[in-house]
Amino acid sequence: MKHYLSFAFAAFMALGSYAQSRVFVTREITPESLVRIYKALGRPAEGRVAVKISTGESQKTGYLRPAFIKPLLDEVHGTIVECNTAYPGTRNTTEAHWKTIREHGFTAVAPVDIMDEEGDMEIAVKDTTHIKYDIVGKHLAYYDFMINLAHFKGHQMGGLGGVMKNASIGVASAAGKAYIHSAGVTKDVAEMWSHIDDQDGFVESMASAAQAVHNYFDQGTKILYIAVMNNMSIDCDCNANPQTPLIADYGIVASLDPVACDQACYDIVTQIHNDEHNNTKPLLDRIAKQHGTHIMEWGEKIGLGSRKYEIVNIDK
């Protein structure tokens, strides 16, 4: 992996542009290491803190378990936030989603908010190539700070499910999901499936929506990104019956830059040595087939972040 060093990192962050970013890594996947990597970022969560996760379509998926994230939630006094899905399943209505949230144990560890339970709202996008605004859960307005806590894995449609997907599709309401998936053609969930032929447009729309959420939090100064690299199936946690992961659990990656965070996760996978414990080919093939790395390329192009980064290993 190429490591980059930027002595001007703080200056670039202050100016709101990214040249080279720091990406923190730990090989430990424990509740304690999750808190430790959060603290390493040096950006304390303040005010009303939203912790965006996936609540998981079924218990077969690799969603981050409540016991694992509870110490971080306690540390930041955070509220778990989610939005309803745009496909039939266990989370496509508020009633069904609350049932799943309770069954998966999240209400036992922290307050939970389905952000589009009372509707949605539009927020501004900087990149209007495809979408002219982002449609998010209305309750996003309740929060001062967001911790984007993603489970890194593949994705059936986007190829790669990391922090940018968690910020875009994850924060979007059902209508917002349809708008992103169709690359700005429709907000109607029923019509969405007839307008999913523009794969690059979809991926670019995800990057644009991720930037909208990033900028919503005080131009990116009140948000941070953490990706947990475990249970790395080729399928997303929105798939109730995902393929068995073929890659050993790696660790936790975190950054203030979402593009660098996803790029680092992808680079780590590409450099894993294939042996009896690891077969990276299915995941890398899924990402390539769905143009998954294009989300980082487009994210860098529109100024969301940088694909160049310096690795900071917090285990040393």
Phi and psi in degrees as GROMACS dihedral restraints (atoms count N, CA, C in turn):
[ dihedral_restraints ]
;  ai    aj    ak    al  type     phi  dphi    fc
    3     4     5     6     1   -77.7    20    10
    4     5     6     7     1   128.6    20    10
    6     7     8     9     1  -107.6    20    10
    7     8     9    10     1   137.4    20    10
    9    10    11    12     1  -120.4    20    10
   10    11    12    13     1   143.6    20    10
   12    13    14    15     1  -118.2    20    10
   13    14    15    16     1   128.4    20    10
   15    16    17    18     1  -125.8    20    10
   16    17    18    19     1   110.0    20    10
   18    19    20    21     1   -73.7    20    10
   19    20    21    22     1   -16.9    20    10
   21    22    23    24     1   -98.9    20    10
   22    23    24    25     1    18.2    20    10
   24    25    26    27     1   -55.2    20    10
   25    26    27    28     1   -49.1    20    10
   27    28    29    30     1   -62.5    20    10
   28    29    30    31     1   -37.9    20    10
   30    31    32    33     1   -66.3    20    10
   31    32    33    34     1   -41.8    20    10
   33    34    35    36     1   -65.0    20    10
   34    35    36    37     1   -40.0    20    10
   36    37    38    39     1   -62.4    20    10
   37    38    39    40     1   -41.8    20    10
   39    40    41    42     1   -64.3    20    10
   40    41    42    43     1   -34.0    20    10
   42    43    44    45     1   -80.7    20    10
   43    44    45    46     1    -9.4    20    10
   45    46    47    48     1    82.4    20    10
   46    47    48    49     1    12.9    20    10
   48    49    50    51     1  -122.8    20    10
   49    50    51    52     1   160.9    20    10
   51    52    53    54     1  -124.0    20    10
   52    53    54    55     1   129.0    20    10
   54    55    56    57     1  -107.9    20    10
   55    56    57    58     1   -57.7    20    10
   57    58    59    60     1  -137.6    20    10
   58    59    60    61     1   139.2    20    10
   60    61    62    63     1  -122.8    20    10
   61    62    63    64     1   157.6    20    10
   63    64    65    66     1   -91.1    20    10
   64    65    66    67     1   135.0    20    10
   66    67    68    69     1  -124.0    20    10
   67    68    69    70     1   119.8    20    10
   69    70    71    72     1   -91.0    20    10
   70    71    72    73     1   141.7    20    10
   72    73    74    75     1  -136.8    20    10
   73    74    75    76     1   138.5    20    10
   75    76    77    78     1  -131.5    20    10
   76    77    78    79     1   141.9    20    10
   78    79    80    81     1   -85.6    20    10
   79    80    81    82     1    -5.5    20    10
   81    82    83    84     1   -89.9    20    10
   82    83    84    85     1   133.2    20    10
   84    85    86    87     1  -116.1    20    10
   85    86    87    88     1    84.2    20    10
   87    88    89    90     1  -137.2    20    10
   88    89    90    91     1   160.4    20    10
   90    91    92    93     1   -56.1    20    10
   91    92    93    94     1   -36.5    20    10
   93    94    95    96     1   -69.0    20    10
   94    95    96    97     1   -41.0    20    10
   96    97    98    99     1   -71.0    20    10
   97    98    99   100     1   -27.9    20    10
   99   100   101   102     1   -64.6    20    10
  100   101   102   103     1   -43.8    20    10
  102   103   104   105     1   -65.8    20    10
  103   104   105   106     1   -39.7    20    10
  105   106   107   108     1   -64.1    20    10
  106   107   108   109     1   -41.9    20    10
  108   109   110   111     1   -72.6    20    10
  109   110   111   112     1   -32.0    20    10
  111   112   113   114     1   -60.0    20    10
  112   113   114   115     1   -46.2    20    10
  114   115   116   117     1   -67.0    20    10
  115   116   117   118     1   -31.7    20    10
  117   118   119   120     1   -63.5    20    10
  118   119   120   121     1   -26.7    20    10
  120   121   122   123     1   -66.3    20    10
  121   122   123   124     1   -22.8    20    10
  123   124   125   126     1    72.7    20    10
  124   125   126   127     1    22.9    20    10
  126   127   128   129     1  -127.9    20    10
  127   128   129   130     1    89.6    20    10
  129   130   131   132     1   -63.3    20    10
  130   131   132   133     1   133.3    20    10
  132   133   134   135     1   -73.9    20    10
  133   134   135   136     1   126.1    20    10
  135   136   137   138     1  -129.0    20    10
  136   137   138   139     1   156.4    20    10
  138   139   140   141     1    75.2    20    10
  139   140   141   142     1  -146.5    20    10
  141   142   143   144     1   -84.7    20    10
  142   143   144   145     1   111.4    20    10
  144   145   146   147     1  -103.1    20    10
  145   146   147   148     1   121.9    20    10
  147   148   149   150     1   -95.5    20    10
  148   149   150   151     1   130.5    20    10
  150   151   152   153     1  -112.5    20    10
  151   152   153   154     1   103.9    20    10
  153   154   155   156     1   -86.2    20    10
  154   155   156   157     1   115.9    20    10
  156   157   158   159     1  -127.6    20    10
  157   158   159   160     1   177.2    20    10
  159   160   161   162     1  -101.9    20    10
  160   161   162   163     1   129.7    20    10
  162   163   164   165     1   -81.1    20    10
  163   164   165   166     1    -7.5    20    10
  165   166   167   168     1    83.4    20    10
  166   167   168   169     1   131.6    20    10
  168   169   170   171     1   -71.6    20    10
  169   170   171   172     1   -34.0    20    10
  171   172   173   174     1  -151.1    20    10
  172   173   174   175     1   168.8    20    10
  174   175   176   177     1   -74.6    20    10
  175   176   177   178     1    -4.5    20    10
  177   178   179   180     1   -78.9    20    10
  178   179   180   181     1   -16.1    20    10
  180   181   182   183     1   -85.2    20    10
  181   182   183   184     1   171.7    20    10
  183   184   185   186     1   -95.1    20    10
  184   185   186   187     1    24.2    20    10
  186   187   188   189     1   -54.7    20    10
  187   188   189   190     1   151.0    20    10
  189   190   191   192     1   -69.1    20    10
  190   191   192   193     1   123.6    20    10
  192   193   194   195     1   -74.6    20    10
  193   194   195   196     1   149.3    20    10
  195   196   197   198     1   -53.8    20    10
  196   197   198   199     1   -43.1    20    10
  198   199   200   201     1   -64.0    20    10
  199   200   201   202     1   -31.7    20    10
  201   202   203   204     1   -70.5    20    10
  202   203   204   205     1   -40.3    20    10
  204   205   206   207     1   -92.4    20    10
  205   206   207   208     1    -9.8    20    10
  207   208   209   210     1   -57.4    20    10
  208   209   210   211     1   -46.2    20    10
  210   211   212   213     1   -60.2    20    10
  211   212   213   214     1   -35.9    20    10
  213   214   215   216     1   -67.5    20    10
  214   215   216   217     1   -43.5    20    10
  216   217   218   219     1   -59.0    20    10
  217   218   219   220     1   -41.9    20    10
  219   220   221   222     1   -65.1    20    10
  220   221   222   223     1   -40.5    20    10
  222   223   224   225     1   -60.5    20    10
  223   224   225   226     1   -40.0    20    10
  225   226   227   228     1  -103.7    20    10
  226   227   228   229     1     1.0    20    10
  228   229   230   231     1    53.5    20    10
  229   230   231   232     1    47.7    20    10
  231   232   233   234     1   -89.5    20    10
  232   233   234   235     1   158.6    20    10
  234   235   236   237     1  -109.6    20    10
  235   236   237   238     1   128.9    20    10
  237   238   239   240     1   -69.4    20    10
  238   239   240   241     1   129.1    20    10
  240   241   242   243     1  -123.5    20    10
  241   242   243   244     1   146.1    20    10
  243   244   245   246     1  -150.9    20    10
  244   245   246   247     1   173.4    20    10
  246   247   248   249     1  -135.4    20    10
  247   248   249   250     1   158.9    20    10
  249   250   251   252     1   -69.4    20    10
  250   251   252   253     1   157.5    20    10
  252   253   254   255     1   -89.8    20    10
  253   254   255   256     1   172.1    20    10
  255   256   257   258     1  -113.9    20    10
  256   257   258   259     1    21.7    20    10
  258   259   260   261     1  -138.8    20    10
  259   260   261   262     1   155.1    20    10
  261   262   263   264     1   -61.2    20    10
  262   263   264   265     1   139.2    20    10
  264   265   266   267     1   166.8    20    10
  265   266   267   268     1  -150.6    20    10
  267   268   269   270     1   -94.9    20    10
  268   269   270   271     1     2.6    20    10
  270   271   272   273     1  -138.4    20    10
  271   272   273   274     1    17.7    20    10
  273   274   275   276     1   -86.9    20    10
  274   275   276   277     1   -10.2    20    10
  276   277   278   279     1  -126.3    20    10
  277   278   279   280     1   155.9    20    10
  279   280   281   282     1   -59.7    20    10
  280   281   282   283     1   -42.4    20    10
  282   283   284   285     1   -60.8    20    10
  283   284   285   286     1   -47.6    20    10
  285   286   287   288     1   -66.6    20    10
  286   287   288   289     1   -37.6    20    10
  288   289   290   291     1   -66.1    20    10
  289   290   291   292     1   -42.6    20    10
  291   292   293   294     1   -61.8    20    10
  292   293   294   295     1   -37.8    20    10
  294   295   296   297     1   -61.9    20    10
  295   296   297   298     1   -44.4    20    10
  297   298   299   300     1   -65.6    20    10
  298   299   300   301     1   -42.5    20    10
  300   301   302   303     1   -58.7    20    10
  301   302   303   304     1   -43.1    20    10
  303   304   305   306     1   -69.0    20    10
  304   305   306   307     1   -43.5    20    10
  306   307   308   309     1   -63.3    20    10
  307   308   309   310     1   -32.3    20    10
  309   310   311   312     1   -85.5    20    10
  310   311   312   313     1    -1.3    20    10
  312   313   314   315     1    87.8    20    10
  313   314   315   316     1    11.2    20    10
  315   316   317   318     1   -73.8    20    10
  316   317   318   319     1   -35.0    20    10
  318   319   320   321     1   -67.7    20    10
  319   320   321   322     1   -14.7    20    10
  321   322   323   324     1   -81.2    20    10
  322   323   324   325     1   -14.1    20    10
  324   325   326   327     1  -115.0    20    10
  325   326   327   328     1   -17.1    20    10
  327   328   329   330     1  -169.2    20    10
  328   329   330   331     1   164.0    20    10
  330   331   332   333     1   -62.8    20    10
  331   332   333   334     1   147.1    20    10
  333   334   335   336     1  -127.7    20    10
  334   335   336   337     1   141.0    20    10
  336   337   338   339     1  -133.2    20    10
  337   338   339   340     1   117.9    20    10
  339   340   341   342     1   -84.7    20    10
  340   341   342   343     1   104.7    20    10
  342   343   344   345     1   -66.6    20    10
  343   344   345   346     1   -22.7    20    10
  345   346   347   348     1  -103.2    20    10
  346   347   348   349     1    19.3    20    10
  348   349   350   351     1   -59.7    20    10
  349   350   351   352     1   -33.9    20    10
  351   352   353   354     1  -111.0    20    10
  352   353   354   355     1    24.9    20    10
  354   355   356   357     1   110.1    20    10
  355   356   357   358     1  -169.2    20    10
  357   358   359   360     1  -134.1    20    10
  358   359   360   361     1   178.6    20    10
  360   361   362   363     1  -150.2    20    10
  361   362   363   364     1   161.2    20    10
  363   364   365   366     1   -98.0    20    10
  364   365   366   367     1   140.2    20    10
  366   367   368   369     1  -125.4    20    10
  367   368   369   370     1   158.2    20    10
  369   370   371   372     1   -72.1    20    10
  370   371   372   373     1   144.9    20    10
  372   373   374   375     1  -114.0    20    10
  373   374   375   376     1   145.8    20    10
  375   376   377   378     1   -83.7    20    10
  376   377   378   379     1   -41.3    20    10
  378   379   380   381     1   -95.8    20    10
  379   380   381   382     1   109.9    20    10
  381   382   383   384     1  -104.8    20    10
  382   383   384   385     1    24.6    20    10
  384   385   386   387     1   -55.6    20    10
  385   386   387   388     1   -42.1    20    10
  387   388   389   390     1  -120.9    20    10
  388   389   390   391     1   -55.8    20    10
  390   391   392   393     1   -98.5    20    10
  391   392   393   394     1   142.6    20    10
  393   394   395   396     1   -97.0    20    10
  394   395   396   397     1    -9.1    20    10
  396   397   398   399     1  -165.5    20    10
  397   398   399   400     1   170.3    20    10
  399   400   401   402     1  -113.3    20    10
  400   401   402   403     1   136.9    20    10
  402   403   404   405     1  -106.6    20    10
  403   404   405   406     1   111.0    20    10
  405   406   407   408     1  -120.2    20    10
  406   407   408   409     1   167.5    20    10
  408   409   410   411     1   -59.0    20    10
  409   410   411   412     1   135.1    20    10
  411   412   413   414     1   -57.8    20    10
  412   413   414   415     1   -31.7    20    10
  414   415   416   417     1   -73.1    20    10
  415   416   417   418     1    -5.5    20    10
  417   418   419   420     1   -55.0    20    10
  418   419   420   421     1   -31.1    20    10
  420   421   422   423     1   -64.9    20    10
  421   422   423   424     1   -14.4    20    10
  423   424   425   426     1   -74.9    20    10
  424   425   426   427     1   -16.3    20    10
  426   427   428   429     1  -110.8    20    10
  427   428   429   430     1   146.3    20    10
  429   430   431   432     1   -98.3    20    10
  430   431   432   433     1   -20.7    20    10
  432   433   434   435     1  -149.8    20    10
  433   434   435   436     1   144.8    20    10
  435   436   437   438     1  -127.8    20    10
  436   437   438   439     1   133.6    20    10
  438   439   440   441     1  -103.2    20    10
  439   440   441   442     1   113.0    20    10
  441   442   443   444     1   -87.1    20    10
  442   443   444   445     1   102.9    20    10
  444   445   446   447     1  -109.3    20    10
  445   446   447   448     1    98.9    20    10
  447   448   449   450     1  -106.1    20    10
  448   449   450   451     1   154.0    20    10
  450   451   452   453     1  -101.4    20    10
  451   452   453   454     1   115.2    20    10
  453   454   455   456     1   -78.4    20    10
  454   455   456   457     1   129.5    20    10
  456   457   458   459     1  -167.1    20    10
  457   458   459   460     1  -169.9    20    10
  459   460   461   462     1   -83.5    20    10
  460   461   462   463     1  -174.3    20    10
  462   463   464   465     1  -155.9    20    10
  463   464   465   466     1   136.3    20    10
  465   466   467   468     1   -59.6    20    10
  466   467   468   469     1   -39.4    20    10
  468   469   470   471     1  -104.0    20    10
  469   470   471   472     1   -41.7    20    10
  471   472   473   474     1   -88.3    20    10
  472   473   474   475     1   -11.8    20    10
  474   475   476   477     1    84.0    20    10
  475   476   477   478     1   -44.3    20    10
  477   478   479   480     1  -132.0    20    10
  478   479   480   481     1   124.3    20    10
  480   481   482   483     1  -111.0    20    10
  481   482   483   484     1    96.2    20    10
  483   484   485   486     1  -127.2    20    10
  484   485   486   487     1  -148.5    20    10
  486   487   488   489     1   -72.0    20    10
  487   488   489   490     1   -31.0    20    10
  489   490   491   492     1   -70.7    20    10
  490   491   492   493     1   -38.5    20    10
  492   493   494   495     1   -64.9    20    10
  493   494   495   496     1   -40.1    20    10
  495   496   497   498     1   -64.3    20    10
  496   497   498   499     1   -32.3    20    10
  498   499   500   501     1   -79.6    20    10
  499   500   501   502     1   -32.3    20    10
  501   502   503   504     1   -90.2    20    10
  502   503   504   505     1   -76.3    20    10
  504   505   506   507     1   -61.6    20    10
  505   506   507   508     1   -37.6    20    10
  507   508   509   510     1   -67.6    20    10
  508   509   510   511     1   -35.5    20    10
  510   511   512   513     1   -91.1    20    10
  511   512   513   514     1   -16.3    20    10
  513   514   515   516     1   -71.4    20    10
  514   515   516   517     1   144.4    20    10
  516   517   518   519     1   -70.6    20    10
  517   518   519   520     1   177.1    20    10
  519   520   521   522     1   -57.5    20    10
  520   521   522   523     1   -43.3    20    10
  522   523   524   525     1   -64.1    20    10
  523   524   525   526     1   -38.9    20    10
  525   526   527   528     1   -65.4    20    10
  526   527   528   529     1   -38.0    20    10
  528   529   530   531     1   -62.1    20    10
  529   530   531   532     1   -43.6    20    10
  531   532   533   534     1   -62.4    20    10
  532   533   534   535     1   -40.6    20    10
  534   535   536   537     1   -64.6    20    10
  535   536   537   538     1   -40.9    20    10
  537   538   539   540     1   -71.7    20    10
  538   539   540   541     1   -48.5    20    10
  540   541   542   543     1   -58.7    20    10
  541   542   543   544     1   -35.5    20    10
  543   544   545   546     1   -90.1    20    10
  544   545   546   547     1     7.7    20    10
  546   547   548   549     1    54.2    20    10
  547   548   549   550     1    43.0    20    10
  549   550   551   552     1    88.2    20    10
  550   551   552   553     1     7.9    20    10
  552   553   554   555     1   -80.5    20    10
  553   554   555   556     1   -42.9    20    10
  555   556   557   558     1  -147.6    20    10
  556   557   558   559     1   151.5    20    10
  558   559   560   561     1  -104.1    20    10
  559   560   561   562     1     0.7    20    10
  561   562   563   564     1   -86.8    20    10
  562   563   564   565     1   116.5    20    10
  564   565   566   567     1   -58.5    20    10
  565   566   567   568     1   -38.7    20    10
  567   568   569   570     1   -66.0    20    10
  568   569   570   571     1   -31.6    20    10
  570   571   572   573     1   -87.8    20    10
  571   572   573   574     1   -15.8    20    10
  573   574   575   576     1   -53.6    20    10
  574   575   576   577     1   -43.7    20    10
  576   577   578   579     1   -67.4    20    10
  577   578   579   580     1   -14.0    20    10
  579   580   581   582     1   -89.1    20    10
  580   581   582   583     1    -0.6    20    10
  582   583   584   585     1  -134.9    20    10
  583   584   585   586     1    46.8    20    10
  585   586   587   588     1  -118.2    20    10
  586   587   588   589     1    25.5    20    10
  588   589   590   591     1   -87.1    20    10
  589   590   591   592     1   -12.1    20    10
  591   592   593   594     1   -96.1    20    10
  592   593   594   595     1    84.1    20    10
  594   595   596   597     1   -64.6    20    10
  595   596   597   598     1   -46.4    20    10
  597   598   599   600     1   -65.2    20    10
  598   599   600   601     1   -35.9    20    10
  600   601   602   603     1   -63.3    20    10
  601   602   603   604     1   -38.2    20    10
  603   604   605   606     1   -64.2    20    10
  604   605   606   607     1   -49.0    20    10
  606   607   608   609     1   -63.6    20    10
  607   608   609   610     1   -40.8    20    10
  609   610   611   612     1   -65.4    20    10
  610   611   612   613     1   -36.5    20    10
  612   613   614   615     1   -66.0    20    10
  613   614   615   616     1   -36.4    20    10
  615   616   617   618     1   -61.4    20    10
  616   617   618   619     1   -44.6    20    10
  618   619   620   621     1   -62.5    20    10
  619   620   621   622     1   -40.9    20    10
  621   622   623   624     1   -63.4    20    10
  622   623   624   625     1   -43.2    20    10
  624   625   626   627     1   -67.4    20    10
  625   626   627   628     1   -38.1    20    10
  627   628   629   630     1   -62.1    20    10
  628   629   630   631     1   -38.9    20    10
  630   631   632   633     1   -66.6    20    10
  631   632   633   634     1   -36.9    20    10
  633   634   635   636     1   -61.1    20    10
  634   635   636   637     1   -44.1    20    10
  636   637   638   639     1   -68.2    20    10
  637   638   639   640     1   -41.5    20    10
  639   640   641   642     1   -57.1    20    10
  640   641   642   643     1   -49.9    20    10
  642   643   644   645     1   -70.5    20    10
  643   644   645   646     1   -26.6    20    10
  645   646   647   648     1   -59.8    20    10
  646   647   648   649     1   -33.3    20    10
  648   649   650   651     1   -91.4    20    10
  649   650   651   652     1    73.9    20    10
  651   652   653   654     1    52.3    20    10
  652   653   654   655     1    52.9    20    10
  654   655   656   657     1    54.1    20    10
  655   656   657   658     1    38.2    20    10
  657   658   659   660     1    84.7    20    10
  658   659   660   661     1     4.9    20    10
  660   661   662   663     1   -91.7    20    10
  661   662   663   664     1    -5.2    20    10
  663   664   665   666     1  -124.0    20    10
  664   665   666   667     1    38.0    20    10
  666   667   668   669     1  -149.5    20    10
  667   668   669   670     1   149.1    20    10
  669   670   671   672     1  -145.7    20    10
  670   671   672   673     1   165.8    20    10
  672   673   674   675     1  -130.8    20    10
  673   674   675   676     1   129.2    20    10
  675   676   677   678     1  -132.5    20    10
  676   677   678   679     1   131.8    20    10
  678   679   680   681     1  -124.2    20    10
  679   680   681   682     1   127.4    20    10
  681   682   683   684     1   -99.1    20    10
  682   683   684   685     1   120.1    20    10
  684   685   686   687     1   -98.3    20    10
  685   686   687   688     1    76.4    20    10
  687   688   689   690     1  -138.9    20    10
  688   689   690   691     1   164.0    20    10
  690   691   692   693     1    45.6    20    10
  691   692   693   694     1    51.8    20    10
  693   694   695   696     1   -83.5    20    10
  694   695   696   697     1    74.9    20    10
  696   697   698   699     1   -71.4    20    10
  697   698   699   700     1   163.4    20    10
  699   700   701   702     1   -75.8    20    10
  700   701   702   703     1   -12.1    20    10
  702   703   704   705     1  -106.5    20    10
  703   704   705   706     1   154.7    20    10
  705   706   707   708     1   -80.5    20    10
  706   707   708   709     1   166.4    20    10
  708   709   710   711     1   -70.9    20    10
  709   710   711   712     1    -6.4    20    10
  711   712   713   714     1   -83.0    20    10
  712   713   714   715     1    -5.4    20    10
  714   715   716   717     1   -95.7    20    10
  715   716   717   718     1   117.5    20    10
  717   718   719   720     1   -67.7    20    10
  718   719   720   721     1   -20.0    20    10
  720   721   722   723     1  -131.2    20    10
  721   722   723   724     1    69.1    20    10
  723   724   725   726     1   -71.8    20    10
  724   725   726   727     1   157.4    20    10
  726   727   728   729     1   -65.1    20    10
  727   728   729   730     1   149.2    20    10
  729   730   731   732     1   -63.0    20    10
  730   731   732   733     1   131.4    20    10
  732   733   734   735     1   -61.4    20    10
  733   734   735   736     1   138.8    20    10
  735   736   737   738     1  -115.0    20    10
  736   737   738   739     1     9.8    20    10
  738   739   740   741     1  -121.4    20    10
  739   740   741   742     1   133.6    20    10
  741   742   743   744     1   -64.3    20    10
  742   743   744   745     1   147.2    20    10
  744   745   746   747     1   -56.7    20    10
  745   746   747   748     1   139.9    20    10
  747   748   749   750     1  -107.2    20    10
  748   749   750   751     1   -55.6    20    10
  750   751   752   753     1   163.9    20    10
  751   752   753   754     1  -155.9    20    10
  753   754   755   756     1  -125.3    20    10
  754   755   756   757     1   137.4    20    10
  756   757   758   759     1  -122.3    20    10
  757   758   759   760     1   141.5    20    10
  759   760   761   762     1  -148.8    20    10
  760   761   762   763     1   149.0    20    10
  762   763   764   765     1  -161.0    20    10
  763   764   765   766     1   163.3    20    10
  765   766   767   768     1   -86.2    20    10
  766   767   768   769     1    -8.0    20    10
  768   769   770   771     1  -112.1    20    10
  769   770   771   772     1   112.5    20    10
  771   772   773   774     1   -67.7    20    10
  772   773   774   775     1   -32.9    20    10
  774   775   776   777     1   -66.2    20    10
  775   776   777   778     1   -46.8    20    10
  777   778   779   780     1   -62.9    20    10
  778   779   780   781     1   -37.5    20    10
  780   781   782   783     1   -62.7    20    10
  781   782   783   784     1   -49.9    20    10
  783   784   785   786     1   -67.3    20    10
  784   785   786   787     1   -38.9    20    10
  786   787   788   789     1   -62.7    20    10
  787   788   789   790     1   -43.1    20    10
  789   790   791   792     1   -62.4    20    10
  790   791   792   793     1   -43.0    20    10
  792   793   794   795     1   -60.2    20    10
  793   794   795   796     1   -45.3    20    10
  795   796   797   798     1   -63.0    20    10
  796   797   798   799     1   -45.5    20    10
  798   799   800   801     1   -61.1    20    10
  799   800   801   802     1   -39.1    20    10
  801   802   803   804     1   -59.9    20    10
  802   803   804   805     1   -44.7    20    10
  804   805   806   807     1   -62.3    20    10
  805   806   807   808     1   -41.4    20    10
  807   808   809   810     1   -65.1    20    10
  808   809   810   811     1   -21.2    20    10
  810   811   812   813     1  -104.7    20    10
  811   812   813   814     1     5.5    20    10
  813   814   815   816     1   -72.8    20    10
  814   815   816   817     1   130.5    20    10
  816   817   818   819     1   -76.3    20    10
  817   818   819   820     1   125.1    20    10
  819   820   821   822     1   -76.3    20    10
  820   821   822   823     1   126.2    20    10
  822   823   824   825     1  -151.0    20    10
  823   824   825   826     1  -159.0    20    10
  825   826   827   828     1   -66.6    20    10
  826   827   828   829     1   -14.7    20    10
  828   829   830   831     1  -103.2    20    10
  829   830   831   832     1   -13.7    20    10
  831   832   833   834     1  -138.8    20    10
  832   833   834   835     1   132.7    20    10
  834   835   836   837     1  -137.3    20    10
  835   836   837   838     1    95.6    20    10
  837   838   839   840     1   -81.5    20    10
  838   839   840   841     1   -13.9    20    10
  840   841   842   843     1   -57.3    20    10
  841   842   843   844     1   -47.6    20    10
  843   844   845   846     1   -58.7    20    10
  844   845   846   847     1   -40.9    20    10
  846   847   848   849     1   -68.8    20    10
  847   848   849   850     1   -44.7    20    10
  849   850   851   852     1   -65.7    20    10
  850   851   852   853     1   -35.5    20    10
  852   853   854   855     1   -65.9    20    10
  853   854   855   856     1   -40.9    20    10
  855   856   857   858     1   -62.9    20    10
  856   857   858   859     1   -45.3    20    10
  858   859   860   861     1   -61.6    20    10
  859   860   861   862     1   -44.0    20    10
  861   862   863   864     1   -66.3    20    10
  862   863   864   865     1   -43.3    20    10
  864   865   866   867     1   -59.8    20    10
  865   866   867   868     1   -38.4    20    10
  867   868   869   870     1   -96.5    20    10
  868   869   870   871     1    12.2    20    10
  870   871   872   873     1    57.0    20    10
  871   872   873   874     1    39.1    20    10
  873   874   875   876     1   -62.0    20    10
  874   875   876   877     1   -34.2    20    10
  876   877   878   879     1   -73.0    20    10
  877   878   879   880     1   -12.5    20    10
  879   880   881   882     1   -64.8    20    10
  880   881   882   883     1   -22.9    20    10
  882   883   884   885     1   -65.8    20    10
  883   884   885   886     1   -34.7    20    10
  885   886   887   888     1   -73.4    20    10
  886   887   888   889     1   -39.6    20    10
  888   889   890   891     1   -61.2    20    10
  889   890   891   892     1   -46.3    20    10
  891   892   893   894     1   -71.0    20    10
  892   893   894   895     1   -38.7    20    10
  894   895   896   897     1   -58.9    20    10
  895   896   897   898     1   -40.3    20    10
  897   898   899   900     1   -68.4    20    10
  898   899   900   901     1   -40.9    20    10
  900   901   902   903     1   -60.7    20    10
  901   902   903   904     1   -38.7    20    10
  903   904   905   906     1   -88.9    20    10
  904   905   906   907     1     1.1    20    10
  906   907   908   909     1    89.5    20    10
  907   908   909   910     1    17.4    20    10
  909   910   911   912     1   -75.3    20    10
  910   911   912   913     1   -33.1    20    10
  912   913   914   915     1  -175.8    20    10
  913   914   915   916     1  -167.7    20    10
  915   916   917   918     1  -124.3    20    10
  916   917   918   919     1   143.2    20    10
  918   919   920   921     1   -85.7    20    10
  919   920   921   922     1    -5.4    20    10
  921   922   923   924     1   -95.4    20    10
  922   923   924   925     1   139.6    20    10
  924   925   926   927     1  -156.5    20    10
  925   926   927   928     1   161.9    20    10
  927   928   929   930     1  -111.4    20    10
  928   929   930   931     1   127.2    20    10
  930   931   932   933     1   -82.7    20    10
  931   932   933   934     1   131.2    20    10
  933   934   935   936     1  -118.7    20    10
  934   935   936   937     1   108.6    20    10
  936   937   938   939     1   -85.9    20    10
  937   938   939   940     1   113.6    20    10
  939   940   941   942     1   -85.8    20    10
  940   941   942   943     1     0.9    20    10
  942   943   944   945     1   -82.4    20    10
  943   944   945   946     1   -16.2    20    10
